[in-house]
Amino acid sequence: RSGRSAALRARMEERLLGARFRYLNQQLYTGSSRDAARLFRADPAAFHLYHRGFERQVRRWPERPVQRIVRYLRRRPASLVVADFGCGDCTLAASVRNQVHCFDLVPLSPRVTVCDMAEVPLADESVDVAVFCLALMGTNLQEILGEANRVLKLGGTLMVAEVASRFEDTHAFLKAMTQLGFRTVSKALSSSYFYLLEFAKTGPARPGPTPGLRLRPCLYKRR
């Protein structure tokens, strides 16, 4: 009897966790990076809950995009300096020999520098590789990617791994990236789970609107 009520309670908690995760997820994708920073400053526990829900979703995937980025970096010189935007629990930093600057809204690890992804505390042209691994959230994408351009050296690499279903028009997105000062180097679009895009910085971002720079919100289904 007590076993059955414990199982029922666990199921209820799981359902509540799922509902809260979906709510937070919606907030992150429909507000700006500044809104997200405010949300988690006011309620740091919500970030931990969000991260748990996020981990549960990605665990079902046949491959984690961060592992692809780890393999990519291991093939390149360990002297390259990396900036990980939206680093989560710093898996990337823990898996490579490179110096990795880890940025996120809440410190899940002592390595994390807490900041808004549109304003990271790095000097202009100070890093070789910028990474967004399932981290392109917020309605101010142009500002966030413009910040990646600012901190990258000329010719530096931008790696973007994003949920495949978020791309409504990949061609328009890649075209918008050229206006932000990036050339497409490679694109892995065959996975139905995530796309992996590699760009090189060609120069500073050009001003003006970039209408093609759109990603759908990532809305997880109820399970």
N, C-alpha and C positions, 0 to 999 in steps of 0.2 A: 504493500500500500504506500509506504513512505517512498519506495523506489519510483512508483508511478507518479507521485506528486512532485518528486525532484525532477523527473524527466519533463513533466509538464511545465514546471517553473523554468527549466533550462530552455525549453522551446519558446516560452513567452519572452524570456530575456533576449534570445536570439532574434526574435521578431522585432522587438523594440530596438535592438541594436541596428538591425537592417533598416528600419524606418528612419532612425536618427542619421544613419550614414547617408541614405538617399537625400534627406533634407540638406545636410551639410554639403553634399556633393553638388546639389542644385545651386546653393548659395555661392559656391566657389566658381562655378562656370557662368553664372549670370550677373556677377558683380565684378568690380575691378580688383586688381591685386591689392590696392589700398584698403578696399572693403574687407578682403580676406585677412589682411594683417590686423585690422581692427577687431574683426570677429574673434580671432584666436588670441589676441592680447586680452580680450575681455573674458575668454573662456578657454584656457589652455587645455583643459581636459577634453574638450571637443576635438582638438587636433589628434590626440591619442586615439580617441574613438574612431575618428575618420581614417587614420592610418591603419587601424585594425581591420576596418571594413574593406579598405582598399587592398590590403594584403590578401584578404580572403578571396577577393575577385580575381586577382592576378595569379594566385596559386593554382587556379583551374587551367591556366594557359599552358600549352605544351612547352613554351620557352619564355623566359623572362627577358624583356628587352635590355635590362641593365647588364645581363650576362653577355649579350652581343657587343655592348659598348666596352665592357671589360676586355673582351677578346680583341677588339679593335685597338684599344690603347696598349695592350701587351705586345702588339706587333710593331708599335711605334716607339721612339726613344723615350726612356723613363725620365729624361730631362725636361720633357714638355710640361708646362704648368697648365692645370685644368681648373675650370670654374664649373661647379655642379649646381645649377639653378633648380631649387626644389628637390634637395638631396634626400629627403626622408631620413632613413636611419643610417645614411652614409655607407651603404653597401659598396658603391663605386670606390670611394676613398680607401675602404678597407681591403679592396681586391687588387689594387695596382700600386706600383712603386712611385708613381708620379706624385708631385705636390698637388693636392686637390683642395681648392677653396670650396667649402660646403655652405650653401645658403638655403635657409628655409624659414618658415613663419614661426616655428616652435622648435626648440632644441631637443630632438629625440636622442641626440648623442652630444657629448661635450665638444665634438669637432665643429658643430653647427654654429655659424654666425647668423643671428636672427635679423632679418630685414625683409623689406618689400622687394620682390623680384625686379621691379622697375628702377630700383635704386640700391645697387650693391656697392659696398665700400671697397672698390678696387680702382686703381689708377687706370687712365686711358691706355689702351694697347699694352696691357700687362700680362695677358694670358695667351696660350697657344691653342687651347681647345675649350670651347664652351659647350655644355651638355644640358639638354632639357629631356629628361627621361620620364614620360607621362606627367609632365609638369607645366605644359602650356595652358594654364587656366587663366581665367579673368577676361574681361571684355577689352582690356587695353593691351592686346597682343603686340601692336605696333610699338608701343612704348617699351615693353618687356624685351622684344627682339632687338629694338634699337639700343637697349642697354647692353645686350650681348655683343652687338657690333662695337660699341664704345670700348669695351674692355678687351676685345680681341685684337691681336696684332694683325697687320695687313697680311693676307695669305693664310691666316689662322683658320682653324676648323670649327664649324658649328655642327653638332650632332643633335638631331631631333628624333626621338622615338615617341610616337603618338598612336592612340587607339585608331584603328583603321576606319571605323564607322564615323569618326569625327570629320573626315575629309569629304566635303560635298563636291569640291571641284579641285582636284590635285593640281591640274595644269594651271589654274588661276592662282592657286596658293604659291606654286613655284615661281610664277611670273611676278607676284607681289614681292617675293623674297629678293628678286634682282633689284627692285626699287629700294629695298632695305640694305643694299650693298653686299649681297651674297650671290655666288654662282653655285648652281647645283653640281656636285661632284658625282654623287651616286644616290640611287633611290631603290630601296628594297620594298616592293609593294605587293609581294606574293602572299604574305601571311594574312589570314582573315582576322587576326587579332590586333596586330600593330604594324605600322609602317616605320621604316628606319631611313631617315634622310640625312645625307652628308652634304654640307655646304662649305665653300671657302669664302673668306671675306675679301672682296675686291676693292672696297673703299668705304667711305662713310655713307650712312643712310641718306637718301634724298628726301627732302621734305615733301609734304603733301599727302593726301589720303591714299590708302592702298586697299581698294575695295575687295580685291581677291583674297586678302589675308583673313579668311574666315574659317573657323572650325566650329562644328556643331558642339553643343554641350554634350558631355559624356554622361548619359543618363542610364544608370544600371537598373535592370529589371528587378522586380520583386521575385524572390526565389521561394 
